[in-house]
């Protein structure tokens, strides 16, 4: 079986500073994989390399066995990989419904068309309504994104990340800044909306990581020092020393 996502000796340097130093990682289709590590380990940089925001300094990234390193972010997205960001990235003046509908457009065949009125596209609008229900945001349908609570904005961003139909999803600290109740709701939401998808998540909250992940990789100073099932990572002495400070 071909891996959903494969990183082979991925490297990134900014001038003389080596940030990512030869990362190897393979995710099986349908796997939920978490990357953890201390601040400055290179986690967000790794996401930027995978999604095409930063060019690689070395190595290769493959999506379903096809090389995607070197492609523009929109090209990678159209091949089936989507990501969220640490800082919420929404159309703030558009409503919740409009944000979700925009996320659906390209995947549903609406290209650069100036003669289609999206308000009249029944199938498209129905699907956006279904996404609203899946996210539990029906009551906020016509509210501009800027007026949502922080947790609601994070929920909407997860929704727009998923809505385009990508089968490999990268979530960058999706529960950061949430209360315990909001976090628990987000965990359940992520679990539900990523069924049959491959998930790669960066997260500082160990409760979220151990609740969601099938496997965990620990990134320290740009290198993966351990990659295993949650129970094995929890008891790994090297991980405890590097990440937990014990």
WOMO-V19581 format. One record per backbone hydrogen bond with DSSP energy under -1.0 kcal/mol. CO is the residue of the C=O (numbers start at 0). NH is the residue of the N-H. If there is no record, write none. Layout:
BEGIN
co = [CO:CO]
nh = [NH:NH]
END
This chain:
BEGIN
co = [3:4:5:6:7:9:9:10:10:11:11:13:16:19:22:24:26:26:27:30:31:31:32:33:34:35:37:40:41:42:43:44:45:46:47:47:57:59:60:60:61:62:65:67:71:72:73:75:76:79:81:89:91:93:94:95:96:97:98:103:104:105:108:110:116:117:119:120:121:122:123:124:125:126:127:128:129:130:131:136:137:139:140:142:143:144:148:149:150:151:152:153:154:155:156:157:158:161:166:167:168:169:170:172:174:178:179:180:181:182:183:184:185:186:187:188:189:191:193:197:198:199:200:201:204:205:206:207:208:214:215:216:217:219:221:222:225:227:228:229:230:232:235:236:237:238:238:239]
nh = [63:26:61:24:59:21:22:56:57:18:19:16:13:11:9:6:3:4:30:198:213:214:200:216:202:218:40:221:45:46:47:48:49:50:52:53:10:7:67:68:5:65:62:70:75:76:77:80:79:167:169:91:145:144:98:99:100:101:102:107:109:108:110:112:119:120:121:124:125:126:127:128:129:130:131:132:133:134:136:139:140:142:96:95:146:147:152:153:154:155:156:157:158:159:160:161:162:164:197:81:199:83:201:175:177:182:183:184:185:186:187:188:189:190:191:192:193:194:196:168:32:170:34:172:208:209:210:211:212:33:227:35:224:222:20:219:217:215:232:233:234:235:239:240:241:242:243:245]
END
